[in-house]
Amino acid sequence: MAGTFYEKGKVAVDRAIAADNRAWEQMNADNVRGAKQSFAEAYQSYGSAAECYLLAAKYEKNTRLVPKVREKAEEYITRADYMKTQMQNIDNGGAPTSNGNDNSAVAKKGATKKNEDKEENDKMRDALSGAIVREKPNVKWDDVAGLEGAKDALKEAVILPLKYPKLFTGKREPWKGILMYGPPGTGKSFLAKAIATEADSEFFSVSSADLVSKWQGESEKLVRELFKMARENTPSIIFIDEIDSLASSRSDSESESARRIKTEFLVQMQGVGKSQTGVLVLGATNIPWGLDSAIRRRFERRIYIPLPDVKARLRMFELNLGSTPHDLNPEEMQKLAEKSDGYSGSDIAILVRDAIMMPVRTLQSAQYFKKVKVVENGVEVEQMAPCSAGDSDPTKFEATLMDIKPDQLMVPRVTYYDFERALSKSKPSVSQGDLADHVKFTEEFGQEGN
């Protein structure tokens, strides 16, 4: 609803400024009667604009925008009052008074335009400030399982030019645009985090939500300002996740706003390539065939991030299990890697989380506990462990988890059986049809990322 009021307000503002300028031109031409009519029209239009912006502020969901919108409304109210004063001056036989030191609204508008442009640029930068990754995500290359080809390509584009600039002289230039594509959950965003950690450069991480605005013409300004900020802070990396939502194939049915965003994006990426500004554009998408062909060409390297192979899956199980207490041996870990064929990295992460929750569920459902001796920090202590109703241990007693004191609870270790139970309930999230589409795109346009 706020968008509708913004649009109506903008129309009213344009009408008000036109009448405002016309009134002063008529006064300069001694057309007092015409000037009074124009002042009246400007007064009414400024008032309408203020009303629309106040209603827009009422329904605006972005709380950061509300103060700015209200400030605009107050500005138009002030200008409307000023128009009313000029009408009264004419009625009293006097001449309209200038607003400030300028004798014409046209001159004032020029000065105001500069201030408004600066305010608008500041607003754009403020909107994009959250996209700058100030703190390193602490994801190392070794934390990314498999994908050696993709990692080598990214190191070649990002790390080597910064560390060994002598390598890139003459016609040997670092890549200016890299597109990572593949099924969901294969680690594209995780790779971007590794780049943000390892690269000694400014890192901008944006999505379509950061760049698409309901305000007419603001989206392309955000795109322009993003690249401008990146060029001012070279070396820099612009990472655009789900880039297909911003740069899908152009069609006759798309809106004018969507077309302008794509055009601006093309212009800016072309500028990066020509001026060698030290800006790398890194894109990620699950549907590369949905990208506009012109934008696809701007990404010089297109790297396929496939589903992990058995070696990578084994490493993913190890990384996701981490320091969680467990009883799995290397042979059992290898079996899990083989049984999870077709699983993506995120599928395995969810599977491991489900498996390591099994001991917690065992504790929640337990009706009997028994006393056990465990060694903690070299000292033997007595704790309570869950057991079955048929357990013959003489220390067995009937209780639930809530009856056990926290410091006396012994948490069962994760077992291979827990993983088997989790595997029996889970399914891969990527279909064979999806894989076939990615393989076909790779054969036509991409490079393998293994």
Number of C-alpha atoms within 10 A of each C-alpha: 11 17 15 12 20 23 18 16 25 18 14 22 21 15 17 27 18 16 22 27 20 20 28 24 17 16 17 13 11 11 13 17 13 17 26 24 15 23 26 21 21 29 25 17 25 30 23 23 28 27 20 23 28 23 20 24 23 14 15 19 12 8 10 11 13 18 11 14 20 18 15 16 25 17 13 23 19 15 20 25 13 19 24 17 16 22 20 15 15 15 11 9 8 11 14 20 14 14 12 9 9 13 14 19 20 17 13 16 16 11 12 13 12 11 12 13 11 12 12 14 15 13 15 20 17 12 16 20 14 13 18 16 16 12 9 15 15 13 17 15 18 10 14 21 21 25 21 14 16 21 19 14 17 22 16 14 19 26 19 16 19 18 11 9 12 11 13 13 10 7 6 9 13 20 21 24 23 22 24 27 27 26 23 21 21 23 24 24 20 18 23 24 23 21 26 27 19 18 20 15 19 19 28 24 22 21 16 16 9 16 21 20 16 13 12 13 14 17 22 22 17 23 20 18 18 22 22 13 17 23 17 12 16 15 19 24 28 21 25 23 21 19 22 21 17 21 23 21 18 16 9 7 6 11 10 11 18 17 19 14 23 21 15 17 19 18 13 17 19 14 13 21 19 9 9 14 17 23 27 26 23 22 25 23 22 21 20 27 19 16 19 17 14 14 19 22 14 19 21 14 21 25 24 27 28 24 24 24 19 19 13 18 27 22 20 24 20 14 15 17 17 10 8 10 13 14 11 14 10 9 9 15 18 16 13 20 22 15 14 21 14 20 24 24 24 16 20 23 18 14 23 21 15 17 22 21 13 20 17 16 10 15 21 13 12 18 16 20 25 19 19 15 12 14 10 9 7 7 7 10 12 14 20 24 21 27 20 12 13 8 12 10 12 8 11 20 16 13 14 15 20 9 8 15 10 11 8 13 17 18 15 16 15 20 18 17 13 17 21 13 14 20 18 8 9 15 13 14 14 17 11 10 9 14 16 11 15 23 16 12 18 20 10 9 15 20 17 15 21 17
